[in-house]
Structures are given as C-alpha cells and as structure tokens.
Amino acid sequence: MLNYAVTFLVIALVAAALGFGGLAGTAASIAKVLFILFLVLFVASLFRGSKSR
C-alpha cells in the first residue's frame, strides 16, 4: 500500500512539472489518502501485535 502511495506521489510530481495541474492535484490527493490509510493500518497492526503477546 505504501508502494502505491509513493507511486501516486511520483505521478503527481511529474504531472506538476509538466504543467498538468488537475492531474497533479488528483494524484496527490490519492497519494495522501493511501498514505493515511497505510498509517492507520500500521498502527492497528502494532496494537494487535502487542495484545497477542
């Protein structure tokens, strides 16, 4: 999932450099949502792992 977030971030940076503002904004928004989702799932897995020990 983190890989997808980084991929969309790179797409956003390339699109912004080439002047495609709408595409860059969309790709950056997708990257942000995926990164937040990754963080939530990571924290949840940390809590589940600590409770099972």
N, C-alpha and C positions, 0 to 999 in steps of 0.2 A: 504494500500500500504506500509505503514511503517512496518507493521507486516511482509510482505513478505521480505522486505529488511533485517530485523533483523533475520528472519529465514535463509536466504541465508548466512548471516554473520556467524551464528552459524554453519551451514553446512561447510562453508569454514574453520572455526577454528578447527572443529573436523577432517575434512579431512587432514588438515595440520598437526595436532597432530599425525595422524595415518600414515603419510608419503605419502599421495596421492597428490602430488604437482600439477598435471594438473587439477584435480578436484577442489582442493582448489583455484587455480587461476581463474578457470571458475566461481565458486560460488561467489568469492569475486568480480569479475567483474560485475556479475548480481546484487549483493547487492549494489554496487556503483551506477550503472545505476538507479536502483529503488529508491535509496535514493535521487539522484539528481532530478529525476522526481517528487518525493514527495515534495521536496523543491520548485520546480518551480510551481507546482500546489498549494501549500500552499501560496506562495507569490501572485500568481494570485488571489486566493480567498480572500486574505486580501485586495487587491486593488479593487476588485469587490464589496466587502462588504462596503468599505469606500465610494465608489462613489454612492451607492444606498441610503445612509443616508442623 
